[in-house]
């Protein structure tokens, strides 16, 4: 399902130029996070980029690591 929604161009940019800008999100409760994550595994996001999109970019954006980075 996710692969049908996301364009190959978006996936390409998420893997390269936008890898520090893209955040994971779901359409919960319409589509559960488990379903999104299952589909997310199929779209071609690189292994080294996956943690950025799923967690690390949000931690940095929302300053959840306890530091006040600029």
Backbone as CSV, one residue per row, in Angstrom:
resi,resn,N_x,N_y,N_z,CA_x,CA_y,CA_z,C_x,C_y,C_z
1,UNK,0.815,-1.197,0.000,0.000,0.000,0.000,0.862,1.267,0.000
2,UNK,1.851,1.351,0.896,2.712,2.538,0.949,3.459,2.710,-0.363
3,UNK,3.943,1.620,-0.925,4.685,1.694,-2.182,3.822,2.278,-3.301
4,UNK,2.536,2.062,-3.251,1.631,2.603,-4.255,1.391,4.098,-4.071
5,UNK,1.540,4.579,-2.856,1.288,5.986,-2.541,2.525,6.846,-2.780
6,UNK,3.695,6.342,-2.390,4.922,7.123,-2.483,5.558,6.973,-3.860
7,UNK,5.925,8.081,-4.439,6.559,8.037,-5.753,8.011,7.577,-5.611
8,UNK,8.543,6.932,-6.634,9.955,6.537,-6.613,10.887,7.738,-6.422
9,UNK,10.493,8.888,-6.934,11.305,10.095,-6.762,11.389,10.494,-5.300
10,UNK,10.264,10.427,-4.588,10.265,10.748,-3.161,11.152,9.776,-2.385
11,UNK,11.064,8.504,-2.693,11.899,7.504,-2.020,13.377,7.788,-2.306
12,UNK,13.704,8.133,-3.550,15.082,8.452,-3.914,15.596,9.639,-3.099
13,UNK,14.806,10.694,-3.012,15.221,11.869,-2.243,15.274,11.578,-0.745
14,UNK,14.375,10.762,-0.248,14.401,10.379,1.169,15.679,9.612,1.495
15,UNK,16.187,8.873,0.543,17.423,8.118,0.725,18.676,8.967,0.582
16,UNK,18.538,10.178,0.047,19.721,10.993,-0.234,19.576,12.401,0.341
17,UNK,19.136,13.335,-0.474,19.116,14.747,-0.086,18.251,15.064,1.127
18,UNK,17.159,14.346,1.288,16.220,14.652,2.375,16.326,13.688,3.558
19,UNK,17.371,12.874,3.608,17.430,11.842,4.641,17.432,12.407,6.064
20,UNK,17.844,13.648,6.240,17.820,14.262,7.572,16.581,15.150,7.774
21,UNK,15.653,15.117,6.828,14.453,15.968,6.892,13.147,15.184,6.963
22,UNK,13.157,13.924,6.546,11.932,13.131,6.448,11.611,12.498,7.796
23,UNK,10.338,12.539,8.172,9.862,11.914,9.406,8.835,10.843,9.080
24,UNK,8.799,9.807,9.895,7.786,8.774,9.749,6.473,9.259,10.346
25,UNK,5.378,8.908,9.716,4.058,9.179,10.242,3.085,8.155,9.707
26,UNK,1.976,8.001,10.371,0.979,7.041,9.894,-0.396,7.700,9.861
27,UNK,-1.348,7.011,9.293,-2.727,7.478,9.241,-3.556,6.837,10.354
28,UNK,-2.928,6.600,11.509,-3.615,5.978,12.626,-4.824,6.818,13.005
29,UNK,-5.939,6.260,13.283,-6.285,4.846,13.445,-6.738,4.170,12.152
30,UNK,-6.759,4.912,11.050,-7.165,4.318,9.779,-6.225,3.190,9.365
31,UNK,-4.940,3.464,9.426,-3.918,2.460,9.136,-3.017,2.389,10.365
32,UNK,-2.872,1.212,10.925,-2.090,1.074,12.159,-0.603,1.276,11.881
33,UNK,0.149,1.737,12.885,1.593,1.865,12.714,2.258,0.539,12.309
34,UNK,1.775,-0.578,12.836,2.337,-1.878,12.450,2.181,-2.118,10.954
35,UNK,1.050,-1.771,10.409,0.817,-1.934,8.979,1.721,-1.016,8.173
36,UNK,1.838,0.244,8.604,2.722,1.180,7.920,4.162,0.691,7.959
37,UNK,4.610,0.231,9.123,5.987,-0.244,9.239,6.231,-1.460,8.362
38,UNK,5.256,-2.334,8.280,5.370,-3.503,7.401,5.509,-3.063,5.951
39,UNK,4.692,-2.116,5.537,4.768,-1.603,4.171,6.041,-0.782,3.957
40,UNK,6.466,-0.070,4.982,7.666,0.760,4.922,8.897,-0.087,4.581
41,UNK,8.918,-1.312,5.070,10.026,-2.226,4.786,10.143,-2.550,3.298
42,UNK,9.098,-2.327,2.545,9.050,-2.734,1.138,9.330,-1.609,0.144
43,UNK,9.558,-0.383,0.604,9.649,0.739,-0.343,11.064,1.094,-0.777
44,UNK,12.074,0.452,-0.225,13.431,0.700,-0.693,14.204,1.767,0.051
45,UNK,13.828,2.019,1.297,14.617,2.943,2.104,15.881,2.212,2.548
46,UNK,17.026,2.858,2.393,18.307,2.248,2.743,18.385,1.955,4.238
47,UNK,19.124,0.905,4.568,19.253,0.491,5.968,19.814,1.603,6.851
48,UNK,20.763,2.376,6.337,21.361,3.443,7.141,20.449,4.665,7.262
49,UNK,19.440,4.766,6.412,18.512,5.899,6.441,17.279,5.574,7.288
50,UNK,16.922,4.324,7.367,15.722,3.888,8.101,15.653,4.455,9.526
51,UNK,16.723,4.345,10.348,16.626,4.898,11.706,16.464,6.414,11.734
52,UNK,16.985,7.098,10.726,16.801,8.550,10.655,15.324,8.886,10.501
53,UNK,14.670,8.224,9.567,13.260,8.503,9.277,12.353,8.042,10.412
54,UNK,12.657,6.891,10.980,11.780,6.328,12.011,11.954,6.962,13.381
55,UNK,13.147,7.534,13.675,13.345,8.056,15.020,14.265,9.268,15.103
56,UNK,15.466,9.141,14.573,16.513,10.120,14.856,16.187,11.532,14.379
57,UNK,15.530,11.684,13.244,15.156,13.022,12.779,14.151,13.671,13.718
58,UNK,13.217,12.897,14.239,12.233,13.437,15.183,12.898,13.802,16.508
59,UNK,13.824,12.983,16.970,14.548,13.280,18.210,15.262,14.618,18.082
60,UNK,15.919,14.820,16.948,16.629,16.081,16.731,15.651,17.255,16.604
61,UNK,14.604,17.097,15.799,13.647,18.177,15.572,12.962,18.627,16.857
62,UNK,12.530,17.662,17.655,11.780,17.975,18.874,12.658,18.044,20.116
63,UNK,13.974,17.940,19.896,14.953,18.037,20.993,14.625,17.072,22.129
64,UNK,14.428,15.828,21.761,14.059,14.812,22.743,15.257,14.147,23.400
65,UNK,16.462,14.539,23.015,17.654,13.930,23.576,18.188,14.674,24.787
66,UNK,17.506,15.730,25.211,17.881,16.456,26.411,18.885,17.571,26.180
67,UNK,19.319,17.793,24.947,20.246,18.885,24.671,19.519,19.960,23.871
68,UNK,20.050,21.153,23.945,19.444,22.276,23.223,20.302,22.620,22.015
69,UNK,20.320,21.736,21.034,21.081,21.981,19.810,20.381,23.037,18.982
70,UNK,21.153,23.778,18.233,20.584,24.844,17.418,20.350,24.497,16.038
